[in-house]
Amino acid sequence: MTWNWQFLDANGCFVTVPDDLADPESFHSQADAETWIGENWQPLLDEGVEQVTLVSDGALVYGPMSLHPTTPA
């Protein structure tokens, strides 16, 4: 299985990010993909990525998931 992130704007349209921020072509596990997004969410947000979806072998795993931090209630 391969895991990939899709980058989306606030309207759910795909966003292209600079090569230095693009994730590897694929990850070998869901944990690897989630670790990568956990380390790179802020630079992605700064580039206009508002939300992401995780796909595995072309099938939606979850998302869209906002990259904006939640604020305590």
N, C-alpha and C positions, 0 to 999 in steps of 0.2 A: 504494500500500500504506500502511496505517496500523499503528502499533506501540503496544501498551499493556501496562502492568504490571498484574498481579493480585497483591493483597496477601493473604498467608495466615498463619495462626497455626501453632504447632508441629504441630498435628494435620492441617494441610492445609485447614482451614476458612477461608472468606473473612473478611477483617478490613476494617472500615470505618475509615478514618482521617479526622482533622479536615480540613476544607476547605483550611486553609493548608498541609497536607502532601500533599494529593491531587495526583497528577501531572496534567499537562494532559490533556484528553480523549484526545488521541492525539498521537503523534510522527510526523514525516514520514520518519524513517529509523531503522534499528536503532541506528546510532551516537548519534543524539540521545537515544534512550531509555536507552541504556547510560550516556551521560554524565550524564543526570539521576539515575539510580539511584546512580551513583558519588558524586554530590554530596549525596544525600539519604538514604542508607542508615541513618545513625546516628539521625536524628530518627524515622525510620520504626520502627527497632528499639525506640527508647524508647517508642513508642506501642503496642507489642505485635505488630508485624509481625515474624515470625520468618523468613519465606521469601517469595520472589516467583517468579512465572512471567512470561515474556515471550510475548505472543501477537501475531500479525500477521494482520489481517483475520479474527480469530476462530480461527486455527490456532496450536497450540502451537509455539513456536520452541525454547524450552528452559526448564528448571525442573522441579520447584521448586529454587531456589537459595537457600541459607541466607544471611541477612544477618549472621550472627555471624562475626567475624574468625577466621581460622585461627591456630592457635598453632604455632610451630616445633616440630618433633619432637626 
